[in-house]
C-alpha cells in the first residue's frame, strides 16, 4: 500500500480551512444578528404608534370577554 504524503497534506489543509471558514461564518452571523436585533424590544412605542395589547385586570372596570373583543376588532375593520 502506497501512502501519498502530499495527498494527505492536501486533505488536512482542506479540512483545516473548512473548519476555520465555518467558524468565521458562524461568528459573522452572530455579529450581524446582534447588529440587526433591536436593543429594547418591549419599550413604549414612540410617535403616533399605539400599544396594541394592554392587559386588563378587571378591577373597577367592566371586563369584556374574548368574543366581545374579537367582535369589536372586526367591527372597526382593523
N, C-alpha and C positions, 0 to 999 in steps of 0.2 A: 504494500500500500504506500502510495506516494502522497506525502503531505506537503502542500504548497504553502509556504510561509507568507508569500505575497498575497495569496487569496485570503488567508485568514486575517492578515492585517487590514485588507480592504474591507472585509466583513466587520471587523472590530471597529474600524473607523466609521463605517456606515451606522453601526449600532450606537456608537457614542454620539455621533452627530444627530441622529434621530432623537435620542434621549434629551440632548441639550436643546434642540429646537422645540421639542414638545414642552419642556419646562418653560422656555421663553414665551411660547404662545400662551401657556397657562397663566403666567404672571402678567402678560399683556392683557388678557381678558379680565383678570382681577382688577387691574388698574382702570381699564375702560368701564367696567361695571361700577366701580366706586365713583368714577367721574360722572357717569350718566345718572346714577341714583340720586333722587332729591335728598337734600340734607335733613329736612324736617317734614316728614310725610303728613303728620296729623296736626299741623298748625292751623290756625284760623285762616280762612280764605281772605284775600285782600281785594280791594277794588269793589266791583259790582257783583262779585261772586257771593253766593249764599251757601250756607252749610245745609246739605240735603237731609241728613239724618240727625234727629235730636231724640235722645232717649227721655221719655216722659215717665215720671214715677206715679202719676195719678193722684197726687196729693193736692187737694184744693181745686182741681180742675176736672172736667168731665173726661174720663178716659174713653178712648174710642177703640173699637175692635179693628183687627187687621182688615176685615171685609169693608168696614167704613172707610178706612184709609185708602184701600185699593179703589173703591168707588170714587172717592174724591180725586184720586190720581187720574182715573180715566175721564172723569167729569171735566177737569181742567184741560185735558188733552196734552199733558206734558210727558 
